[in-house]
């Protein structure tokens, strides 16, 4: 994250401070932004879905109309409670308290949004591969440490466009100012290329792409 570190010292940090203030006036959820990407890439067979790290349950609610059953899992008890409350009126949605990898599959879809960097990546991907049904899909959105020139270019583009996207999504200023994240967060420790090596090894043929919003996506179909 060298570029971000340099930006924080450039001009005594005034540029970054102004950008952060602007972002706080027009906030948007970088994670929720990718729900539309997931919904646009659903598998053909839609019997069962599992959202790992379901948070407050927004994605569970979005998946519910498309699958016969939807399960959510989260390590944080407060997140599970919020997800259960949000989905209380959806009979085909359940939120579990146990270890997600021990869930009895198979699933036609497994999703993770900003979760994979919290886990042992190789082991988590193997568990996903085991839980997926034939032709099932794994769709993930995550973060990585920028390392290559390409990574830094996407990082810069994300920093520049972040307030613009925020203004489009949230044109009215937020009077509350900058707020702490509503869910547990952790900085990534692996680069995009390091993750790609692991993904290629466990899920051959998976597609990884950079996106704005300091995120990348992983899409893989089990054959």
NORDADA-V74462 format. One record per residue. N is the residue number from 1. NEAR is the number of other C-alpha atoms within 10 Angstrom. Layout:
n->{N:N}
near->{NEAR:NEAR}
This chain:
n->{1:2:3:4:5:6:7:8:9:10:11:12:13:14:15:16:17:18:19:20:21:22:23:24:25:26:27:28:29:30:31:32:33:34:35:36:37:38:39:40:41:42:43:44:45:46:47:48:49:50:51:52:53:54:55:56:57:58:59:60:61:62:63:64:65:66:67:68:69:70:71:72:73:74:75:76:77:78:79:80:81:82:83:84:85:86:87:88:89:90:91:92:93:94:95:96:97:98:99:100:101:102:103:104:105:106:107:108:109:110:111:112:113:114:115:116:117:118:119:120:121:122:123:124:125:126:127:128:129:130:131:132:133:134:135:136:137:138:139:140:141:142:143:144:145:146:147:148:149:150:151:152:153:154:155:156:157:158:159:160:161:162:163:164:165:166:167:168:169:170:171:172:173:174:175:176:177:178:179:180:181:182:183:184:185:186:187:188:189:190:191:192:193:194:195:196:197:198:199:200:201:202:203:204:205:206:207:208:209:210:211:212:213:214:215:216:217:218:219:220:221:222:223}
near->{14:11:14:15:10:11:16:15:12:12:10:10:13:13:14:17:13:11:15:18:15:20:22:19:21:24:24:19:11:18:15:12:12:19:16:11:14:23:14:9:12:19:17:11:16:17:15:23:30:30:24:23:22:27:27:22:25:15:23:27:19:15:24:19:12:16:18:14:19:26:22:26:25:24:17:14:13:13:21:23:17:17:25:21:13:15:21:14:10:15:11:17:23:18:24:16:13:11:11:21:16:9:15:8:15:19:27:25:28:24:24:20:25:22:20:21:20:16:10:9:17:16:13:17:19:14:15:26:22:15:22:23:20:15:16:24:26:28:22:23:26:20:23:23:20:23:16:11:9:12:20:17:13:19:22:17:15:18:19:14:13:22:22:16:19:21:18:11:14:15:13:12:15:14:9:8:14:15:8:6:8:9:10:11:11:10:10:17:13:16:16:22:16:13:17:18:12:15:21:13:13:18:21:13:13:17:15:19:12:19:15:17:22:21:20:18:20:18:18:19:21:18:9}
